[in-house]
Each structure stands twice: as structure tokens, then as C-alpha cells.
């Protein structure tokens, strides 16, 4: 019974997290869009290599690290 109660609470918590994540407007972090007038061939190769996804992951990691630095007692390794 306690296991079911724990699983139900965890399910409701994850549903809340998913709905909060869906509510965020992250349209600016969808990928790397160079506006410096690069040739289409270079932009195509960059997209094939996954540069946009990598830049999005790096920016997300930096933002997450900065947010964690604001919480006391989570300054691990820095």
C-alpha cells in the first residue's frame, strides 16, 4: 500500500513537472541560427553536425549551473 502511495505521489509530481516544462517558452533555445550571412553550404554542414543542438545543450547547462549557484549548500565543486 505504501509503495502504491509513493508511486502515485511520484506520478503526480512528474505530471506537474511536465506541465510546468510545457508552459515554458523556450523558442529562443531551439537551435543555433547564425545571422551573420554565412553561406547556405556552411549552415547545412553545421546543422548536419548538430551544432544547433550542442549550443542549446551548452546554454541550458550554463543556465542550470547559474541557477544552482543561487541555492545555498549546492555549491559543489566550485
PDB file with one MODEL, atoms N, CA, C and O in Angstrom:
MODEL        1
ATOM      1  N   UNK A   1       0.808  -1.181   0.000  1.00  0.00           N
ATOM      2  CA  UNK A   1       0.000   0.000   0.000  1.00  0.00           C
ATOM      3  C   UNK A   1       0.863   1.262   0.000  1.00  0.00           C
ATOM      4  O   UNK A   1       0.557   2.233  -0.691  1.00  0.00           O
ATOM      5  N   UNK A   2       1.948   1.236   0.784  1.00  0.00           N
ATOM      6  CA  UNK A   2       2.838   2.391   0.826  1.00  0.00           C
ATOM      7  C   UNK A   2       3.568   2.582  -0.494  1.00  0.00           C
ATOM      8  O   UNK A   2       3.847   3.707  -0.909  1.00  0.00           O
ATOM      9  N   UNK A   3       3.872   1.470  -1.144  1.00  0.00           N
ATOM     10  CA  UNK A   3       4.525   1.553  -2.444  1.00  0.00           C
ATOM     11  C   UNK A   3       3.604   2.209  -3.467  1.00  0.00           C
ATOM     12  O   UNK A   3       4.036   3.044  -4.262  1.00  0.00           O
ATOM     13  N   UNK A   4       2.337   1.825  -3.438  1.00  0.00           N
ATOM     14  CA  UNK A   4       1.371   2.436  -4.355  1.00  0.00           C
ATOM     15  C   UNK A   4       1.191   3.924  -4.063  1.00  0.00           C
ATOM     16  O   UNK A   4       1.067   4.728  -4.986  1.00  0.00           O
ATOM     17  N   UNK A   5       1.178   4.284  -2.804  1.00  0.00           N
ATOM     18  CA  UNK A   5       1.047   5.685  -2.427  1.00  0.00           C
ATOM     19  C   UNK A   5       2.257   6.482  -2.901  1.00  0.00           C
ATOM     20  O   UNK A   5       2.114   7.592  -3.414  1.00  0.00           O
ATOM     21  N   UNK A   6       3.443   5.918  -2.730  1.00  0.00           N
ATOM     22  CA  UNK A   6       4.660   6.583  -3.193  1.00  0.00           C
ATOM     23  C   UNK A   6       4.650   6.735  -4.712  1.00  0.00           C
ATOM     24  O   UNK A   6       4.989   7.801  -5.227  1.00  0.00           O
ATOM     25  N   UNK A   7       4.267   5.685  -5.432  1.00  0.00           N
ATOM     26  CA  UNK A   7       4.219   5.754  -6.902  1.00  0.00           C
ATOM     27  C   UNK A   7       3.183   6.762  -7.372  1.00  0.00           C
ATOM     28  O   UNK A   7       3.413   7.463  -8.357  1.00  0.00           O
ATOM     29  N   UNK A   8       2.050   6.849  -6.689  1.00  0.00           N
ATOM     30  CA  UNK A   8       1.021   7.811  -7.053  1.00  0.00           C
ATOM     31  C   UNK A   8       1.520   9.234  -6.849  1.00  0.00           C
ATOM     32  O   UNK A   8       1.313  10.095  -7.704  1.00  0.00           O
ATOM     33  N   UNK A   9       2.186   9.489  -5.705  1.00  0.00           N
ATOM     34  CA  UNK A   9       2.734  10.826  -5.440  1.00  0.00           C
ATOM     35  C   UNK A   9       3.808  11.186  -6.462  1.00  0.00           C
ATOM     36  O   UNK A   9       3.862  12.320  -6.938  1.00  0.00           O
ATOM     37  N   UNK A  10       4.658  10.224  -6.795  1.00  0.00           N
ATOM     38  CA  UNK A  10       5.703  10.469  -7.778  1.00  0.00           C
ATOM     39  C   UNK A  10       5.097  10.744  -9.154  1.00  0.00           C
ATOM     40  O   UNK A  10       5.579  11.614  -9.880  1.00  0.00           O
ATOM     41  N   UNK A  11       4.064  10.021  -9.510  1.00  0.00           N
ATOM     42  CA  UNK A  11       3.385  10.240 -10.786  1.00  0.00           C
ATOM     43  C   UNK A  11       2.770  11.631 -10.850  1.00  0.00           C
ATOM     44  O   UNK A  11       2.882  12.308 -11.871  1.00  0.00           O
ATOM     45  N   UNK A  12       2.129  12.059  -9.786  1.00  0.00           N
ATOM     46  CA  UNK A  12       1.527  13.395  -9.758  1.00  0.00           C
ATOM     47  C   UNK A  12       2.599  14.480  -9.804  1.00  0.00           C
ATOM     48  O   UNK A  12       2.407  15.514 -10.444  1.00  0.00           O
ATOM     49  N   UNK A  13       3.721  14.254  -9.132  1.00  0.00           N
ATOM     50  CA  UNK A  13       4.823  15.213  -9.161  1.00  0.00           C
ATOM     51  C   UNK A  13       5.403  15.330 -10.571  1.00  0.00           C
ATOM     52  O   UNK A  13       5.673  16.435 -11.043  1.00  0.00           O
ATOM     53  N   UNK A  14       5.592  14.202 -11.235  1.00  0.00           N
ATOM     54  CA  UNK A  14       6.134  14.237 -12.589  1.00  0.00           C
ATOM     55  C   UNK A  14       5.143  14.857 -13.575  1.00  0.00           C
ATOM     56  O   UNK A  14       5.556  15.523 -14.525  1.00  0.00           O
ATOM     57  N   UNK A  15       3.855  14.649 -13.365  1.00  0.00           N
ATOM     58  CA  UNK A  15       2.844  15.297 -14.203  1.00  0.00           C
ATOM     59  C   UNK A  15       2.914  16.811 -14.033  1.00  0.00           C
ATOM     60  O   UNK A  15       2.797  17.557 -15.005  1.00  0.00           O
ATOM     61  N   UNK A  16       3.103  17.256 -12.803  1.00  0.00           N
ATOM     62  CA  UNK A  16       3.239  18.683 -12.531  1.00  0.00           C
ATOM     63  C   UNK A  16       4.496  19.250 -13.192  1.00  0.00           C
ATOM     64  O   UNK A  16       4.458  20.345 -13.754  1.00  0.00           O
ATOM     65  N   UNK A  17       5.598  18.520 -13.128  1.00  0.00           N
ATOM     66  CA  UNK A  17       6.850  18.963 -13.745  1.00  0.00           C
ATOM     67  C   UNK A  17       6.701  19.051 -15.261  1.00  0.00           C
ATOM     68  O   UNK A  17       7.168  20.010 -15.877  1.00  0.00           O
ATOM     69  N   UNK A  18       6.056  18.063 -15.860  1.00  0.00           N
ATOM     70  CA  UNK A  18       5.871  18.072 -17.316  1.00  0.00           C
ATOM     71  C   UNK A  18       4.990  19.238 -17.736  1.00  0.00           C
ATOM     72  O   UNK A  18       5.275  19.902 -18.733  1.00  0.00           O
ATOM     73  N   UNK A  19       3.930  19.493 -16.993  1.00  0.00           N
ATOM     74  CA  UNK A  19       3.064  20.617 -17.355  1.00  0.00           C
ATOM     75  C   UNK A  19       3.785  21.950 -17.167  1.00  0.00           C
ATOM     76  O   UNK A  19       3.559  22.879 -17.942  1.00  0.00           O
ATOM     77  N   UNK A  20       4.645  22.063 -16.156  1.00  0.00           N
ATOM     78  CA  UNK A  20       5.426  23.295 -15.975  1.00  0.00           C
ATOM     79  C   UNK A  20       6.444  23.460 -17.094  1.00  0.00           C
ATOM     80  O   UNK A  20       6.661  24.572 -17.573  1.00  0.00           O
ATOM     81  N   UNK A  21       7.071  22.365 -17.515  1.00  0.00           N
ATOM     82  CA  UNK A  21       8.052  22.435 -18.596  1.00  0.00           C
ATOM     83  C   UNK A  21       7.384  22.775 -19.922  1.00  0.00           C
ATOM     84  O   UNK A  21       7.964  23.487 -20.742  1.00  0.00           O
ATOM     85  N   UNK A  22       6.179  22.277 -20.139  1.00  0.00           N
ATOM     86  CA  UNK A  22       5.454  22.605 -21.366  1.00  0.00           C
ATOM     87  C   UNK A  22       5.012  24.061 -21.379  1.00  0.00           C
ATOM     88  O   UNK A  22       4.831  24.645 -22.448  1.00  0.00           O
ATOM     89  N   UNK A  23       4.842  24.640 -20.226  1.00  0.00           N
ATOM     90  CA  UNK A  23       4.418  26.024 -20.143  1.00  0.00           C
ATOM     91  C   UNK A  23       5.528  27.022 -20.402  1.00  0.00           C
ATOM     92  O   UNK A  23       5.257  28.195 -20.658  1.00  0.00           O
ATOM     93  N   UNK A  24       6.781  26.573 -20.339  1.00  0.00           N
ATOM     94  CA  UNK A  24       7.911  27.470 -20.580  1.00  0.00           C
ATOM     95  C   UNK A  24       8.022  27.791 -22.062  1.00  0.00           C
ATOM     96  O   UNK A  24       7.770  26.942 -22.917  1.00  0.00           O
ATOM     97  N   UNK A  25       8.398  29.017 -22.350  1.00  0.00           N
ATOM     98  CA  UNK A  25       8.592  29.433 -23.742  1.00  0.00           C
ATOM     99  C   UNK A  25      10.084  29.381 -24.041  1.00  0.00           C
ATOM    100  O   UNK A  25      10.819  30.322 -23.745  1.00  0.00           O
ATOM    101  N   UNK A  26      10.517  28.288 -24.622  1.00  0.00           N
ATOM    102  CA  UNK A  26      11.928  28.103 -24.936  1.00  0.00           C
ATOM    103  C   UNK A  26      12.170  28.198 -26.432  1.00  0.00           C
ATOM    104  O   UNK A  26      13.063  27.536 -26.962  1.00  0.00           O
ATOM    105  N   UNK A  27      11.387  29.009 -27.109  1.00  0.00           N
ATOM    106  CA  UNK A  27      11.529  29.108 -28.555  1.00  0.00           C
ATOM    107  C   UNK A  27      12.863  29.736 -28.939  1.00  0.00           C
ATOM    108  O   UNK A  27      13.338  29.525 -30.055  1.00  0.00           O
ATOM    109  N   UNK A  28      13.473  30.496 -28.047  1.00  0.00           N
ATOM    110  CA  UNK A  28      14.757  31.108 -28.350  1.00  0.00           C
ATOM    111  C   UNK A  28      15.912  30.120 -28.270  1.00  0.00           C
ATOM    112  O   UNK A  28      16.996  30.398 -28.784  1.00  0.00           O
ATOM    113  N   UNK A  29      15.697  28.969 -27.633  1.00  0.00           N
ATOM    114  CA  UNK A  29      16.767  27.992 -27.475  1.00  0.00           C
ATOM    115  C   UNK A  29      16.609  26.796 -28.400  1.00  0.00           C
ATOM    116  O   UNK A  29      17.190  25.740 -28.147  1.00  0.00           O
ATOM    117  N   UNK A  30      15.837  26.942 -29.463  1.00  0.00           N
ATOM    118  CA  UNK A  30      15.589  25.798 -30.330  1.00  0.00           C
ATOM    119  C   UNK A  30      16.808  25.420 -31.158  1.00  0.00           C
ATOM    120  O   UNK A  30      16.907  24.276 -31.601  1.00  0.00           O
ATOM    121  N   UNK A  31      17.700  26.305 -31.371  1.00  0.00           N
ATOM    122  CA  UNK A  31      18.885  25.957 -32.137  1.00  0.00           C
ATOM    123  C   UNK A  31      19.720  27.177 -32.461  1.00  0.00           C
ATOM    124  O   UNK A  31      19.369  28.307 -32.120  1.00  0.00           O
ATOM    125  N   UNK A  32      20.809  26.925 -33.113  1.00  0.00           N
ATOM    126  CA  UNK A  32      21.753  27.973 -33.468  1.00  0.00           C
ATOM    127  C   UNK A  32      21.378  28.506 -34.838  1.00  0.00           C
ATOM    128  O   UNK A  32      21.403  27.771 -35.826  1.00  0.00           O
ATOM    129  N   UNK A  33      21.037  29.766 -34.898  1.00  0.00           N
ATOM    130  CA  UNK A  33      20.657  30.384 -36.162  1.00  0.00           C
ATOM    131  C   UNK A  33      21.581  31.569 -36.432  1.00  0.00           C
ATOM    132  O   UNK A  33      21.300  32.685 -35.996  1.00  0.00           O
ATOM    133  N   UNK A  34      22.670  31.335 -37.140  1.00  0.00           N
ATOM    134  CA  UNK A  34      23.600  32.434 -37.383  1.00  0.00           C
ATOM    135  C   UNK A  34      22.985  33.478 -38.311  1.00  0.00           C
ATOM    136  O   UNK A  34      22.433  33.145 -39.360  1.00  0.00           O
ATOM    137  N   UNK A  35      23.086  34.716 -37.918  1.00  0.00           N
ATOM    138  CA  UNK A  35      22.513  35.778 -38.740  1.00  0.00           C
ATOM    139  C   UNK A  35      23.606  36.621 -39.375  1.00  0.00           C
ATOM    140  O   UNK A  35      23.355  37.741 -39.820  1.00  0.00           O
ATOM    141  N   UNK A  36      24.814  36.085 -39.416  1.00  0.00           N
ATOM    142  CA  UNK A  36      25.935  36.850 -39.954  1.00  0.00           C
ATOM    143  C   UNK A  36      26.084  36.672 -41.455  1.00  0.00           C
ATOM    144  O   UNK A  36      27.072  37.132 -42.027  1.00  0.00           O
ATOM    145  N   UNK A  37      25.143  36.027 -42.100  1.00  0.00           N
ATOM    146  CA  UNK A  37      25.197  35.871 -43.541  1.00  0.00           C
ATOM    147  C   UNK A  37      26.145  34.776 -44.005  1.00  0.00           C
ATOM    148  O   UNK A  37      26.814  34.928 -45.027  1.00  0.00           O
ATOM    149  N   UNK A  38      26.208  33.679 -43.266  1.00  0.00           N
ATOM    150  CA  UNK A  38      27.041  32.559 -43.686  1.00  0.00           C
ATOM    151  C   UNK A  38      26.439  31.902 -44.924  1.00  0.00           C
ATOM    152  O   UNK A  38      25.223  31.927 -45.109  1.00  0.00           O
ATOM    153  N   UNK A  39      27.263  31.327 -45.757  1.00  0.00           N
ATOM    154  CA  UNK A  39      26.733  30.626 -46.937  1.00  0.00           C
ATOM    155  C   UNK A  39      25.858  29.439 -46.526  1.00  0.00           C
ATOM    156  O   UNK A  39      26.039  28.849 -45.461  1.00  0.00           O
ATOM    157  N   UNK A  40      24.917  29.111 -47.392  1.00  0.00           N
ATOM    158  CA  UNK A  40      23.978  28.037 -47.091  1.00  0.00           C
ATOM    159  C   UNK A  40      24.681  26.689 -46.922  1.00  0.00           C
ATOM    160  O   UNK A  40      24.221  25.847 -46.150  1.00  0.00           O
ATOM    161  N   UNK A  41      25.789  26.475 -47.635  1.00  0.00           N
ATOM    162  CA  UNK A  41      26.503  25.202 -47.516  1.00  0.00           C
ATOM    163  C   UNK A  41      27.075  25.028 -46.118  1.00  0.00           C
ATOM    164  O   UNK A  41      27.023  23.938 -45.550  1.00  0.00           O
ATOM    165  N   UNK A  42      27.620  26.106 -45.566  1.00  0.00           N
ATOM    166  CA  UNK A  42      28.202  26.034 -44.226  1.00  0.00           C
ATOM    167  C   UNK A  42      27.110  25.815 -43.184  1.00  0.00           C
ATOM    168  O   UNK A  42      27.287  25.026 -42.256  1.00  0.00           O
ATOM    169  N   UNK A  43      25.994  26.500 -43.330  1.00  0.00           N
ATOM    170  CA  UNK A  43      24.875  26.326 -42.400  1.00  0.00           C
ATOM    171  C   UNK A  43      24.343  24.902 -42.475  1.00  0.00           C
ATOM    172  O   UNK A  43      23.989  24.317 -41.451  1.00  0.00           O
ATOM    173  N   UNK A  44      24.282  24.340 -43.679  1.00  0.00           N
ATOM    174  CA  UNK A  44      23.812  22.967 -43.848  1.00  0.00           C
ATOM    175  C   UNK A  44      24.747  21.986 -43.155  1.00  0.00           C
ATOM    176  O   UNK A  44      24.282  21.074 -42.472  1.00  0.00           O
ATOM    177  N   UNK A  45      26.058  22.155 -43.316  1.00  0.00           N
ATOM    178  CA  UNK A  45      27.025  21.261 -42.672  1.00  0.00           C
ATOM    179  C   UNK A  45      26.947  21.404 -41.156  1.00  0.00           C
ATOM    180  O   UNK A  45      27.043  20.413 -40.433  1.00  0.00           O
ATOM    181  N   UNK A  46      26.773  22.645 -40.666  1.00  0.00           N
ATOM    182  CA  UNK A  46      26.655  22.856 -39.227  1.00  0.00           C
ATOM    183  C   UNK A  46      25.409  22.163 -38.675  1.00  0.00           C
ATOM    184  O   UNK A  46      25.450  21.600 -37.581  1.00  0.00           O
ATOM    185  N   UNK A  47      24.307  22.199 -39.420  1.00  0.00           N
ATOM    186  CA  UNK A  47      23.092  21.521 -38.984  1.00  0.00           C
ATOM    187  C   UNK A  47      23.263  20.013 -39.019  1.00  0.00           C
ATOM    188  O   UNK A  47      22.768  19.314 -38.135  1.00  0.00           O
ATOM    189  N   UNK A  48      23.956  19.502 -40.026  1.00  0.00           N
ATOM    190  CA  UNK A  48      24.188  18.060 -40.106  1.00  0.00           C
ATOM    191  C   UNK A  48      25.081  17.569 -38.976  1.00  0.00           C
ATOM    192  O   UNK A  48      24.922  16.444 -38.502  1.00  0.00           O
ATOM    193  N   UNK A  49      26.022  18.410 -38.541  1.00  0.00           N
ATOM    194  CA  UNK A  49      26.917  18.040 -37.441  1.00  0.00           C
ATOM    195  C   UNK A  49      26.263  18.204 -36.075  1.00  0.00           C
ATOM    196  O   UNK A  49      26.796  17.718 -35.078  1.00  0.00           O
ATOM    197  N   UNK A  50      25.135  18.869 -36.011  1.00  0.00           N
ATOM    198  CA  UNK A  50      24.422  19.030 -34.748  1.00  0.00           C
ATOM    199  C   UNK A  50      24.893  20.205 -33.921  1.00  0.00           C
ATOM    200  O   UNK A  50      24.789  20.173 -32.695  1.00  0.00           O
ATOM    201  N   UNK A  51      25.407  21.240 -34.559  1.00  0.00           N
ATOM    202  CA  UNK A  51      25.904  22.399 -33.832  1.00  0.00           C
ATOM    203  C   UNK A  51      24.770  23.094 -33.083  1.00  0.00           C
ATOM    204  O   UNK A  51      24.976  23.548 -31.957  1.00  0.00           O
ATOM    205  N   UNK A  52      23.601  23.188 -33.664  1.00  0.00           N
ATOM    206  CA  UNK A  52      22.473  23.850 -33.007  1.00  0.00           C
ATOM    207  C   UNK A  52      22.058  23.140 -31.733  1.00  0.00           C
ATOM    208  O   UNK A  52      21.783  23.780 -30.718  1.00  0.00           O
ATOM    209  N   UNK A  53      22.012  21.813 -31.787  1.00  0.00           N
ATOM    210  CA  UNK A  53      21.663  21.041 -30.595  1.00  0.00           C
ATOM    211  C   UNK A  53      22.733  21.185 -29.531  1.00  0.00           C
ATOM    212  O   UNK A  53      22.419  21.321 -28.349  1.00  0.00           O
ATOM    213  N   UNK A  54      23.985  21.159 -29.935  1.00  0.00           N
ATOM    214  CA  UNK A  54      25.085  21.291 -28.976  1.00  0.00           C
ATOM    215  C   UNK A  54      25.064  22.654 -28.296  1.00  0.00           C
ATOM    216  O   UNK A  54      25.282  22.745 -27.088  1.00  0.00           O
ATOM    217  N   UNK A  55      24.806  23.708 -29.053  1.00  0.00           N
ATOM    218  CA  UNK A  55      24.751  25.048 -28.469  1.00  0.00           C
ATOM    219  C   UNK A  55      23.587  25.139 -27.489  1.00  0.00           C
ATOM    220  O   UNK A  55      23.724  25.740 -26.424  1.00  0.00           O
ATOM    221  N   UNK A  56      22.449  24.554 -27.833  1.00  0.00           N
ATOM    222  CA  UNK A  56      21.301  24.556 -26.923  1.00  0.00           C
ATOM    223  C   UNK A  56      21.593  23.822 -25.631  1.00  0.00           C
ATOM    224  O   UNK A  56      21.206  24.280 -24.556  1.00  0.00           O
ATOM    225  N   UNK A  57      22.279  22.675 -25.723  1.00  0.00           N
ATOM    226  CA  UNK A  57      22.630  21.903 -24.528  1.00  0.00           C
ATOM    227  C   UNK A  57      23.612  22.678 -23.664  1.00  0.00           C
ATOM    228  O   UNK A  57      23.470  22.702 -22.442  1.00  0.00           O
ATOM    229  N   UNK A  58      24.604  23.313 -24.277  1.00  0.00           N
ATOM    230  CA  UNK A  58      25.598  24.072 -23.518  1.00  0.00           C
ATOM    231  C   UNK A  58      24.949  25.260 -22.817  1.00  0.00           C
ATOM    232  O   UNK A  58      25.235  25.520 -21.648  1.00  0.00           O
ATOM    233  N   UNK A  59      24.084  25.980 -23.516  1.00  0.00           N
ATOM    234  CA  UNK A  59      23.408  27.126 -22.899  1.00  0.00           C
ATOM    235  C   UNK A  59      22.523  26.664 -21.747  1.00  0.00           C
ATOM    236  O   UNK A  59      22.487  27.306 -20.697  1.00  0.00           O
ATOM    237  N   UNK A  60      21.810  25.559 -21.932  1.00  0.00           N
ATOM    238  CA  UNK A  60      20.973  25.030 -20.858  1.00  0.00           C
ATOM    239  C   UNK A  60      21.804  24.628 -19.650  1.00  0.00           C
ATOM    240  O   UNK A  60      21.402  24.876 -18.513  1.00  0.00           O
ATOM    241  N   UNK A  61      22.955  24.013 -19.882  1.00  0.00           N
ATOM    242  CA  UNK A  61      23.820  23.607 -18.775  1.00  0.00           C
ATOM    243  C   UNK A  61      24.366  24.811 -18.016  1.00  0.00           C
ATOM    244  O   UNK A  61      24.447  24.788 -16.788  1.00  0.00           O
ATOM    245  N   UNK A  62      24.738  25.854 -18.739  1.00  0.00           N
ATOM    246  CA  UNK A  62      25.251  27.055 -18.079  1.00  0.00           C
ATOM    247  C   UNK A  62      24.158  27.720 -17.251  1.00  0.00           C
ATOM    248  O   UNK A  62      24.403  28.138 -16.119  1.00  0.00           O
ATOM    249  N   UNK A  63      22.957  27.820 -17.805  1.00  0.00           N
ATOM    250  CA  UNK A  63      21.846  28.431 -17.067  1.00  0.00           C
ATOM    251  C   UNK A  63      21.510  27.606 -15.829  1.00  0.00           C
ATOM    252  O   UNK A  63      21.282  28.164 -14.756  1.00  0.00           O
ATOM    253  N   UNK A  64      21.476  26.280 -15.971  1.00  0.00           N
ATOM    254  CA  UNK A  64      21.191  25.415 -14.831  1.00  0.00           C
ATOM    255  C   UNK A  64      22.248  25.562 -13.755  1.00  0.00           C
ATOM    256  O   UNK A  64      21.920  25.600 -12.569  1.00  0.00           O
ATOM    257  N   UNK A  65      23.505  25.645 -14.145  1.00  0.00           N
ATOM    258  CA  UNK A  65      24.579  25.815 -13.164  1.00  0.00           C
ATOM    259  C   UNK A  65      24.453  27.150 -12.440  1.00  0.00           C
ATOM    260  O   UNK A  65      24.667  27.220 -11.229  1.00  0.00           O
ATOM    261  N   UNK A  66      24.109  28.206 -13.166  1.00  0.00           N
ATOM    262  CA  UNK A  66      23.935  29.506 -12.527  1.00  0.00           C
ATOM    263  C   UNK A  66      22.756  29.492 -11.555  1.00  0.00           C
ATOM    264  O   UNK A  66      22.828  30.095 -10.484  1.00  0.00           O
ATOM    265  N   UNK A  67      21.683  28.812 -11.920  1.00  0.00           N
ATOM    266  CA  UNK A  67      20.533  28.718 -11.020  1.00  0.00           C
ATOM    267  C   UNK A  67      20.906  27.928  -9.769  1.00  0.00           C
ATOM    268  O   UNK A  67      20.527  28.306  -8.660  1.00  0.00           O
ATOM    269  N   UNK A  68      21.639  26.841  -9.938  1.00  0.00           N
ATOM    270  CA  UNK A  68      22.040  26.046  -8.779  1.00  0.00           C
ATOM    271  C   UNK A  68      23.000  26.802  -7.870  1.00  0.00           C
ATOM    272  O   UNK A  68      23.038  26.544  -6.667  1.00  0.00           O
ATOM    273  N   UNK A  69      23.771  27.725  -8.418  1.00  0.00           N
ATOM    274  CA  UNK A  69      24.681  28.512  -7.598  1.00  0.00           C
ATOM    275  C   UNK A  69      23.920  29.458  -6.681  1.00  0.00           C
ATOM    276  O   UNK A  69      24.459  29.886  -5.660  1.00  0.00           O
ATOM    277  N   UNK A  70      22.690  29.793  -7.016  1.00  0.00           N
ATOM    278  CA  UNK A  70      21.895  30.691  -6.180  1.00  0.00           C
ATOM    279  C   UNK A  70      21.297  29.987  -4.973  1.00  0.00           C
ATOM    280  O   UNK A  70      20.901  30.643  -4.010  1.00  0.00           O
ATOM    281  N   UNK A  71      21.225  28.645  -5.012  1.00  0.00           N
ATOM    282  CA  UNK A  71      20.657  27.883  -3.916  1.00  0.00           C
ATOM    283  C   UNK A  71      21.771  27.587  -2.910  1.00  0.00           C
ATOM    284  O   UNK A  71      22.809  27.048  -3.295  1.00  0.00           O
ATOM    285  N   UNK A  72      21.585  27.924  -1.641  1.00  0.00           N
ATOM    286  CA  UNK A  72      22.631  27.654  -0.645  1.00  0.00           C
ATOM    287  C   UNK A  72      22.894  26.154  -0.506  1.00  0.00           C
ATOM    288  O   UNK A  72      21.999  25.333  -0.706  1.00  0.00           O
ATOM    289  N   UNK A  73      24.107  25.821  -0.168  1.00  0.00           N
ATOM    290  CA  UNK A  73      24.568  24.458   0.093  1.00  0.00           C
ATOM    291  C   UNK A  73      24.560  23.563  -1.139  1.00  0.00           C
ATOM    292  O   UNK A  73      24.586  22.341  -0.999  1.00  0.00           O
ATOM    293  N   UNK A  74      24.525  24.130  -2.339  1.00  0.00           N
ATOM    294  CA  UNK A  74      24.652  23.310  -3.555  1.00  0.00           C
ATOM    295  C   UNK A  74      25.885  23.712  -4.346  1.00  0.00           C
ATOM    296  O   UNK A  74      26.001  23.356  -5.519  1.00  0.00           O
ATOM    297  N   UNK A  75      26.783  24.425  -3.750  1.00  0.00           N
ATOM    298  CA  UNK A  75      27.982  24.856  -4.453  1.00  0.00           C
ATOM    299  C   UNK A  75      29.036  23.754  -4.403  1.00  0.00           C
ATOM    300  O   UNK A  75      30.068  23.883  -3.745  1.00  0.00           O
ATOM    301  N   UNK A  76      28.755  22.698  -5.096  1.00  0.00           N
ATOM    302  CA  UNK A  76      29.647  21.557  -5.115  1.00  0.00           C
ATOM    303  C   UNK A  76      30.678  21.706  -6.220  1.00  0.00           C
ATOM    304  O   UNK A  76      30.324  21.797  -7.395  1.00  0.00           O
ATOM    305  N   UNK A  77      31.918  21.730  -5.859  1.00  0.00           N
ATOM    306  CA  UNK A  77      32.987  21.770  -6.832  1.00  0.00           C
ATOM    307  C   UNK A  77      33.259  23.131  -7.438  1.00  0.00           C
ATOM    308  O   UNK A  77      33.936  23.220  -8.462  1.00  0.00           O
ATOM    309  N   UNK A  78      32.756  24.185  -6.839  1.00  0.00           N
ATOM    310  CA  UNK A  78      33.063  25.486  -7.401  1.00  0.00           C
ATOM    311  C   UNK A  78      33.258  26.516  -6.309  1.00  0.00           C
ATOM    312  O   UNK A  78      33.527  27.681  -6.601  1.00  0.00           O
TER     313      UNK A  78
ENDMDL
END
